[in-house]
Amino acid sequence: MLRSTWTRGCSFHMSTAAAVSYSTFTERGRFSKDDIEKFIHITGDTNPIHVDHTAATDAGFPGTIVPGILTASLFPSVISKHFPGAIYMSQTLKFRNYGLVGETFEAVVDIESRRRHHVIFKTQCRIAQSDHDTDRIGLVLVDGTAMARVPSSP
């Protein structure tokens, strides 16, 4: 698992995926340098702005940045925890800002609609805590829409 420290939140208690109507699910955590190195090793994304402070500052960033797709990978994680057996079918992503190593991120997944076994989710990952700049708190890194096929209720 790539995440070092993650906490999960849910706006209510649910017993089965079918009991969900319209709700919000969240997960918070931060990616360590080791997490990013593992991600880079797995994906082959060798962009130096993710591991080299000098390369990142030369590119105009205040420090090494977390790969955007790594922050977006939190959405299926949140969905699968609250909808065991869900099959991720699609995801649109819009990358709006960068996240820095050492910041705490919050992935937010809202149920937008449900038709039988298909659920549409609004997805958003934002900065929950920053050791670099408190003005970055709440800044949206990536958002979009996801669709998953969820199992029927027993």
Secondary structure, 3 states (H helix, E strand, C coil): CCCCEEEEEECCCCCCHHHCCCCEEEEEEECCHHHHHHHHHHHCCCCHHHCCHHHHHHCCCCCCEECHHHHHCHHHHHHHHHCCCCEEEEEEEEECCCEECCCEEEEEEEEEEEECCEEEEEEEEEEEECCCCHHHCCCEEEEEEEEEECCCCC
